[in-house]
């Protein structure tokens, strides 16, 4: 008999938690719709579009932007970009990190001055 009482108590508790989450989510969605999002809350990103001209699109005519690889975060991309530019200043002078086309990662582009 004690087991059934515990099962009933657990079921009631779980139902209360689940229904509470539904109310919170609904309230949060309603509140989000009534106020515009704060501009300061958005993560800082250098670019939303790929830089141009791309080295692969202009027959590698310098100066151009050369795609390197992608990273999970802007922070990792910026660190790698800074390191790549500092490692070969004769070839590259700048870098940018751009959200990939599928929105999953961040692409690293280096500004190429010389081959």
Secondary structure, 3 states (H helix, E strand, C coil): CHHHHHHHHHHHHHHHHHHHHHHHHHHHHHHHHHCCCCHHHCCCCCECCCCCCECCCCCCCCCEEEEEEEECCHHHHHHHHHHHHHHCCCCEEEEEEEECCCCCCEEEEEEECCC
